[in-house]
Each structure stands twice: as structure tokens, then as C-alpha cells.
Amino acid sequence: MLILVPWKPVAIFVLVMAAFIMFGYFASAFMRGQNPFAEDWKNAKQIMAGQSVTHATPTHKTKRAALHAAQ
């Protein structure tokens, strides 16, 4: 049995859903005060280099933390 699907309404539905998702992303970014078009170049370069984003930069230690670690 051959099942015929009208593809034009399916394509329109998919495009409308994609537009809703994009609009929601942009609206939530603007409400948080962020630029949705800004790229995070620092993390992108670390990912391309194969480094872990969380461990790419050394952490800053205060003098008190250094003295505590030395004991």
C-alpha cells in the first residue's frame, strides 16, 4: 500500500517551528542582556586546538591559598 504525504504543508510546518525556536532564542538572549550574534572566540579557538575549555587557562591563586597549599 502506498501512503501519499502532502509535503508542502509538512515543509511549512517545519519552517514555522524552526522560526519559533530561533525567535525564542533571540528573545531570551535579549531579555538577559546578551548579544545572540556575538561569537565566543576564546572558547572556539581552544576547542579547535583540542584543549578542554574548562582547563584551558590557569586559575588565579591568592597568597593565602598558596600559603595554605604549601603547609
C-alpha positions as CSV (number, residue, x, y, z in Angstrom):
1,M,0.0,0.0,0.0
2,L,1.4,3.4,-1.0
3,I,1.0,6.2,1.6
4,L,1.0,9.6,0.0
5,V,2.1,12.5,2.1
6,P,1.4,16.1,1.1
7,W,5.0,17.6,1.5
8,K,4.1,21.3,1.2
9,P,2.2,21.5,4.5
10,V,4.9,19.4,6.2
11,A,7.6,21.7,5.0
12,I,5.7,24.8,6.0
13,F,5.1,23.4,9.5
14,V,8.8,22.6,9.9
15,L,9.8,26.1,8.8
16,V,7.3,27.7,11.2
17,M,8.6,25.6,14.1
18,A,12.2,26.5,13.3
19,A,11.2,30.2,13.2
20,F,9.6,29.8,16.6
21,I,12.7,28.3,18.1
22,M,15.0,30.9,16.6
23,F,12.7,33.7,17.8
24,G,12.6,32.2,21.3
25,Y,16.4,32.0,21.4
26,F,16.9,35.6,20.3
27,A,14.2,36.9,22.6
28,S,15.6,35.1,25.6
29,A,19.1,36.4,24.8
30,F,17.9,40.0,24.5
31,M,16.0,39.7,27.8
32,R,19.2,38.5,29.5
33,G,21.0,41.5,28.1
34,Q,23.3,39.3,25.9
35,N,24.1,39.7,22.2
36,P,22.9,36.5,20.4
37,F,25.1,37.2,17.4
38,A,28.4,37.5,19.4
39,E,30.8,34.7,19.0
40,D,32.9,33.3,21.8
41,W,36.2,33.3,20.1
42,K,38.2,32.4,23.2
43,N,36.5,29.1,23.7
44,A,36.2,28.4,20.0
45,K,39.9,28.7,19.5
46,Q,40.6,26.4,22.5
47,I,38.1,23.8,21.2
48,M,39.7,23.9,17.7
49,A,43.2,23.4,19.4
50,G,41.8,20.3,21.2
51,Q,42.1,21.8,24.7
52,S,39.4,21.5,27.3
53,V,37.5,24.7,27.7
54,T,37.3,24.4,31.5
55,H,41.0,23.7,32.0
56,A,42.5,25.9,29.2
57,T,43.5,28.8,31.4
58,P,45.3,28.5,34.8
59,T,43.4,29.6,37.8
60,H,44.5,32.6,39.8
61,K,45.5,31.7,43.4
62,T,45.7,34.2,46.2
63,K,48.6,34.4,48.6
64,R,46.5,32.9,51.3
65,A,45.6,29.9,49.1
66,A,49.3,29.5,48.2
67,L,50.3,29.5,51.8
68,H,47.6,27.1,52.7
69,A,48.6,24.7,49.9
70,A,52.3,24.9,51.0
71,Q,51.5,23.7,54.5
